[in-house]
Amino acid sequence: MDRETTARLLNYLGYEVTSMFKFKIREERTPSASIGRDGSIKDFGTGEHFSDVVALMHEKGGVPLGEATQWIAKCLGVDHG
């Protein structure tokens, strides 16, 4: 997944992603996370690294892995049978 797709998915989740691919992962004044070229997410406030939006939803948001995967697939228009 590329950074543009990741940014779009994060927008769907309610995050405001800047043109520099940074966003606030918590309630704070300035962005504390960034999206890498490969779509990975780095929380530079805590040092945590998430491989993709699914991992962020699961590890940070507590969403069950299957549910997060299904949500992302639906957003991307992927038929996962």
N, C-alpha and C positions, 0 to 999 in steps of 0.2 A: 504494500500500500504506500503510495507516495504522500508527500506532505500536504498537497492540495486536498486530496481526498480525506486525509486525517483532519485537516482544518474544517472541512465541510461537515464531517461527522461530529466534531466537537461543537460546532455551531448548533447542530440539531440537538445536542445534549444541553445547550444553554450557555456554553462558554463563549466569550467574545475573543476571537483570535485576531491579532493584529496582522498587518501586511508583512511584518517581519517574523510571522509564525510564532508569536509569543502569546501567552494567555495567563490569566489568574486561575490557579488551581484551587485556591482557598479565598476566603474573604480577606482581601488585602488591597493596598493602595496601588501597587504596581505589579505587572506580570511576574510570575515566579516559575513558569514552566515554558518550555520551548519544544517545537516539533522539528525533528531531524529530517534530512532529505529522504531518508528511508521510511518516514512515518512514525519513527519511534518518538517517545515522549520523555523528556528529562525534566524532573522537578528540581530546579537548582536551589530551592528553599530547603529541601530535605536531603537532596542527593539521590533520590530514588529514580530509577529508570524503568520505563514500561515499553515493551516491545511494540505495542500498538494500542489502538483504542479499546479493543476487547480486554487486553490486560489491565488497562487503566480502570475500566468499568468494574472488572472482577476484583482486582487487588485493592484499589482505592475506594471504590464505591460499594463493594460487597455484593455486587450483582452476580448470581450464579453464572458460571462459565458458559453453559449451554444457552442460557437466556441472552447473555451478552452477544454471543456468536450469532444467534438467530436474529437479534435486533439489527446488528451490523449487516448481515446478509440481506435482510429486508430493505434496509436503507440503500444498499448498493444494487438492489434489483436482482440478486443472485437467488436462483431456485435451488434450495438445498435439499429438495425431495422430502 
